[in-house]
Structure formats: structure tokens, C-alpha cells
């Protein structure tokens, strides 16, 4: 059974930085994409950033230049470094993994990120 365990959320002032990490466990196809989505109160879940096992990345326009996604394939862990955080970045951040063999998707339990003024 695949599990994604997130860590690193919390409270930070606007303009500050925060890092998230997500470790995957279980049987996972090596070809996969991992990433982060977020959901703010009253809004739909949206893509933040993704990274393929080969290293290709994709970012939401709203976080480009401020957030950096990376991964350690050996540790099966994905990271999200968030800099220059804004009030609108406040949301529950969900770790995501999709296997590229069968397109099965997995989600973490979510971690709260709150940006205060």
C-alpha cells in the first residue's frame, strides 16, 4: 500500500520562507510524477508544482520564481521550498504521486500552511 507522509507546514509571516517534504512508502513504479497541490478555504484544489522522476518540472504561474520543487529518488521524497510567501499562499498543501505505468494517483493527508500579515 502506497503512503505519502507530508511534513513541514506551519505559520509564517508574509515574505518569509517555509519548506515542505513528502516521503513515499510502499511499492511504487519508478516512472512517476510527484508534486504538490493546495486547497484554500472555499476554493478548489489547484496545482502548485510537479516534478517527474526524470527531473522535469512544472509550476503554477502564481508560484513561479518563488517556489522550488525538487526530489530525491533514492529517498522517494519530494520537497517544496517556498520563498517570499504571500497571504494568498495560505492553504492546505497536499502531496501527490502518479505512477506513469498505470496512472494510479495517490494523495497525502495534507499539511496546513498559513501566511500571516
N, C-alpha and C positions, 0 to 999 in steps of 0.2 A: 504494500500500500504506500503510495507516494504521499509524503507530507512536506509542507512548506512552513517553516517557522521563521517569523519575522522578529526583528529586534531593532531598537534604536529610536523609536518615536519619542515624542515629548513636547515640552513647551519651550518656545524660543521667541525672542524679540524680533521684530521686523528688521531686516538687514543682517540677521545672524545666519548661522550655518547649523546644519544637522545632517547626520549620516544614518542611513538605514541599511540593514543587511537582511538577507533571507537565505537560509540554508535548506537545501532539498535533501530528503532521505527517501529510501526505497528504490525500487527498480525503475530506472529512467533511461529511455533511449538517448544515446549520446548526441544525436542530432536534435537539438531543441532550441527553443527561444524562451528566454526568461525576461522578466520585466516587472514594471510597477504600473498599477492603475490607482486612481484615487476617486473618492466619492465624498463630496461636500454635502452638508445638510440640505435637503430639498433639491438636490441635483442628481443627474445620472452619473454612473461610474464612467470615468474617462481615462484614456491612455495618458501616461506620463512619459515613460521611456521603455524601450525594449532592447535586448541585445541577443544576438544569435550565438550559438556555440562556436561559430567561426569568427565571431568578433564584430559583425555588422551591427550598427546601432540605429535607433530611430527615436526621435524626441517629439513631444508635443511642442507646438510653436511657442506656447506660453512659458516653457521652461528652458528653451534653448539658450545657451550661454550662461545659465545659472546652475543647472543640474548636470551631473555627470554620472552615467551608468557604467558599471564595469562588472566583470565576473571572474571567478577563479574556478575553472572547470575541474581541477583536481579536488577542490573542496566542495564542488557543486553549490557554490554560493554566489549570489548576485548582490551588488552593492549599489546604493544610490547616494551620492554626495550632493547635498542641496545647499547652495550658497545664495546669499542675497535674498533670503526668504521674504515673501510678501504676505500680507494679510490673506489674500485670496488663495494662498497655498494651503490654508487650513483645511484639513480633510482627513478621512481615514484612508491610509495607504495600504493597498493590497499587493502582495507578491503574486506573481503569475508565472506559470510554466506551461508551455505547449510542446508536446512531442511532435516532431516533424514526420515521423513514420506513419502515425495513425491519427494525428491532430487531436489527441486527447488533451484536455486542458485541466489544470489544477490551480487551486487558489489557496492562499494563506488566509489566516483568520483576521488579518487587518491590524494595523497599528496607527494610533492617533497621532497626528502632527498638528499642533496648534501654534499659530503665529500671532503674537500679541503686539499691540502698538506701544 
